[in-house]
Amino acid sequence: MKQTPELDRYQHNMRPGCITLKGFLGSDRRCLTEILIDDDAEVNRLGTTHETIATRMQALRDAGTAGLGEPITIDNKYEVRVDDVRGKLACPFEDTVVQKTFIQVKNTDINETLTYTDLHIHMIKEHGFYEGHGSGFRLPPADLVKILDVPPCAGEDTANHIQTANEAS
Ligand SMILES: [Zn+2]
């Protein structure tokens, strides 16, 4: 499949050693266009949107920062730990630089854990990019939907509302 010179450049940025040591594509040999199209179709199939997934990731991240690096329980269901690491990372799509922050979310109902970064949130929201197959940091959309309980569509106000300690009491 043909892709634009621009996407070629972004794909180049994703190689190991360019922005991150391991890169963003793992063993994936598809061109970036195909990776984006395939994940877009997958998200569609799951009945949600990149924006909704990213909003959910961001909401759990924001709620988790109250733990100041220690795990805290949110909604009686998630153990969230947010670690701010010194430094910033450039987005391979060349539009921004984001803080290095690691977010770990354990869904205690199903006992499954996901780890993601602020860069993931940005890349999913703005570019619909979940990293290549075989990348250790890839976030399969189906896992995000299952573990983070991403709502089916952009019902932002209710579905992405995180209950705070005050409201719970
Ligand atoms: Zn970007």
Residues whose N, C-alpha, C, O or C-beta is under 5 A from the ligand:
A	BS01	ZN	C91 F93 D95 T96 E126
